[in-house]
Amino acid sequence: MISCDLDSSVPDWVIDYPATLAVFQKLGIDYSCGGKSLAYACRERGLDAKRVLQELWRCIPNPPSSE
């Protein structure tokens, strides 16, 4: 499992952290978006990428440490 961030592709998020799928669906972010980064997908939807990132991390039971 890798530590995903704004540069990670949306499909990588869903593969590594399946719980994030519900967040992507709720926000209307295409999680099969051909490898676009989370930051790019947020820009396309007019979403604040940092807020989306926080919401994603909140839905992961034991997120990896940033060390």
DOLUM-995785 format. One line per 4 residues: number of its first residue (from 1); their letters; for each residue x, z, y of N, C-alpha, C. Coordinates in nm, 3 decimals, padded with zeros to 5 digits. Each point is the difference from the previous one (the first is absolute). Layout:
! residues N
NUM = A = X Z Y X Z Y X Z Y | ...
! end
This chain:
! residues 67
1 = MISC = 00.085 00.000 -00.118 -00.085 00.000 00.118 00.089 00.000 00.124 | -00.033 -00.086 00.092 00.079 -00.010 00.123 -00.072 00.071 00.113 | 00.072 00.023 00.107 -00.061 00.057 00.119 -00.045 -00.115 00.088 | -00.129 -00.018 00.014 -00.054 -00.110 00.081 -00.005 00.040 00.146
5 = DLDS = 00.008 -00.103 00.086 -00.008 00.023 00.144 -00.068 -00.121 00.065 | 00.011 -00.013 00.130 -00.066 -00.110 00.071 00.055 -00.137 -00.038 | 00.125 -00.004 -00.048 00.061 -00.127 -00.039 -00.033 -00.039 -00.144 | -00.057 00.092 -00.075 -00.036 -00.029 -00.139 -00.123 -00.088 -00.004
9 = SVPD = -00.008 -00.082 -00.102 -00.117 -00.087 -00.011 -00.121 00.082 -00.043 | -00.117 -00.046 00.041 -00.123 00.069 -00.037 -00.015 00.006 -00.152 | 00.025 -00.109 -00.073 -00.010 00.010 -00.147 00.095 00.105 -00.059 | 00.119 00.017 00.058 00.093 00.103 -00.049 -00.061 00.138 00.015
13 = WVID = -00.068 00.024 00.113 -00.067 00.128 00.020 -00.100 00.025 -00.112 | -00.081 -00.099 -00.029 -00.106 00.016 -00.101 00.059 00.017 -00.140 | 00.107 -00.072 -00.028 00.065 00.012 -00.132 00.063 00.138 -00.015 | 00.073 00.045 00.100 00.072 00.127 -00.010 -00.091 00.121 00.021
17 = YPAT = -00.105 -00.018 00.081 -00.090 00.111 00.033 -00.145 -00.050 -00.009 | -00.056 -00.008 -00.119 -00.135 -00.054 -00.018 -00.107 00.070 00.086 | 00.021 00.125 00.035 -00.098 00.072 00.081 -00.016 -00.063 00.139 | 00.098 -00.079 00.044 -00.008 -00.061 00.133 -00.100 -00.116 00.004
21 = LAVF = -00.039 -00.049 -00.115 -00.093 -00.113 -00.004 -00.127 00.030 00.079 | -00.052 00.121 -00.013 -00.123 00.037 00.072 00.019 -00.009 00.151 | 00.117 00.037 00.049 00.027 -00.007 00.144 00.003 -00.146 00.045 | 00.068 -00.085 -00.076 00.006 -00.142 00.036 -00.140 -00.061 00.000
25 = QKLG = -00.081 00.036 -00.098 -00.136 -00.053 -00.006 -00.082 00.048 00.119 | 00.009 00.129 00.032 -00.075 00.057 00.112 00.036 -00.067 00.133 | 00.128 -00.031 00.018 00.048 -00.058 00.125 -00.008 -00.153 00.003 | -00.040 -00.059 -00.111 -00.012 -00.145 -00.006 00.133 -00.072 -00.006
29 = IDYS = 00.103 00.068 -00.051 00.132 -00.062 -00.014 00.007 -00.066 -00.137 | 00.036 -00.128 00.000 00.012 -00.076 -00.124 00.119 00.050 -00.079 | -00.026 00.067 -00.112 00.108 00.058 -00.080 00.063 -00.100 -00.096 | -00.049 -00.122 -00.001 00.064 -00.105 -00.079 00.052 -00.107 00.097
33 = CGGK = 00.051 00.046 00.111 00.031 -00.088 00.114 00.129 -00.079 -00.013 | 00.041 -00.030 -00.119 00.116 -00.087 -00.019 00.131 00.061 00.046 | 00.010 00.131 -00.003 00.126 00.065 00.031 00.024 00.028 00.147 | -00.103 -00.009 00.083 00.017 00.033 00.142 00.028 00.149 00.014
37 = SLAY = 00.082 00.033 00.098 00.032 00.141 00.022 -00.123 00.075 00.050 | 00.003 00.131 -00.017 -00.108 00.083 00.050 -00.012 -00.015 00.151 | 00.113 -00.002 00.070 -00.002 -00.015 00.146 -00.070 -00.131 00.040 | 00.032 -00.107 -00.068 -00.060 -00.131 00.031 -00.150 00.002 -00.029
41 = ACRE = -00.038 00.056 -00.114 -00.141 00.006 -00.037 -00.079 00.082 00.103 | 00.060 00.107 00.050 -00.067 00.081 00.103 -00.016 -00.079 00.129 | 00.103 -00.072 00.040 -00.008 -00.084 00.122 -00.112 -00.101 -00.014 | -00.011 -00.062 -00.117 -00.106 -00.100 -00.022 -00.139 00.059 00.017
45 = RGLD = -00.017 00.127 -00.037 -00.131 00.066 00.008 -00.019 00.077 00.130 | 00.104 00.003 00.086 -00.010 00.074 00.125 00.003 00.150 -00.019 | 00.070 00.045 -00.103 00.006 00.142 -00.033 00.134 00.060 00.045 | -00.003 00.127 00.033 00.121 00.074 00.034 00.076 00.027 -00.130
49 = AKRV = 00.113 -00.066 -00.017 00.075 00.007 -00.126 00.044 00.142 -00.034 | 00.041 00.078 00.100 00.045 00.136 -00.029 -00.114 00.088 -00.047 | -00.119 -00.020 00.055 -00.116 00.078 -00.047 -00.038 -00.040 -00.142 | 00.006 -00.129 -00.028 -00.029 -00.046 -00.136 00.101 00.060 -00.097
53 = LQEL = 00.126 00.000 00.038 00.105 00.056 -00.084 -00.028 00.148 -00.029 | -00.038 00.075 00.102 -00.032 00.142 -00.019 -00.118 00.016 -00.097 | -00.100 -00.083 00.016 -00.116 00.009 -00.089 00.039 -00.032 -00.145 | 00.087 -00.097 -00.017 00.045 -00.035 -00.134 00.074 00.117 -00.064
57 = WRCI = 00.092 00.061 00.074 00.076 00.111 -00.056 -00.089 00.119 -00.031 | -00.107 00.020 00.077 -00.091 00.112 -00.026 -00.074 -00.016 -00.133 | -00.022 -00.122 -00.044 -00.076 -00.020 -00.124 00.087 00.005 -00.124 | 00.131 00.014 00.018 00.091 00.007 -00.115 00.025 00.147 -00.033
61 = PNPP = -00.034 00.042 -00.122 00.011 00.141 -00.037 00.139 00.062 00.018 | 00.102 -00.067 -00.045 00.138 00.052 00.010 00.091 -00.110 00.054 | -00.007 -00.027 00.131 00.085 -00.107 00.054 00.147 00.034 -00.015 | 00.085 -00.102 -00.016 00.143 00.025 -00.013 00.054 00.060 00.129
65 = SSE = 00.103 00.082 -00.012 00.061 00.057 00.120 00.076 -00.108 00.074 | 00.023 00.023 00.128 00.069 -00.102 00.081 00.151 00.014 -00.011 | 00.049 00.081 -00.093 00.145 00.017 -00.016 00.059 -00.111 -00.080
! end
